[in-house]
Amino acid sequence: MVSDDKAGVRGQLDLSQAQWRHGSQTDHPSAGHLEIAFVEDYIAMRNSADPDGAVLVFTPAEWDAFVLGAKDGEFDEP
């Protein structure tokens, strides 16, 4: 069974004043439209092409694991 431990956080996290940032590689075709914002004690991530769409929310520990995995090639296409 999958548990969404941040379901309540997303509904209460105020992203209206978030300062969304994009990486320096955003113009690269494979980079997509990834944006992140540091809000309260969380890191939020969204697709700038759909700013009203889904937002992923990470704790600092989850974010560190995500970044380390990305640097290690965990999410690279075969």
ABEGO torsion letter per residue (X at the ends): XBBBAAAAAAAABBAAABBBBBBAAAABAAAEABBBBBBEABBBBBBAABAABBBBBBBAAAAAAAAAAAAAGAABBX
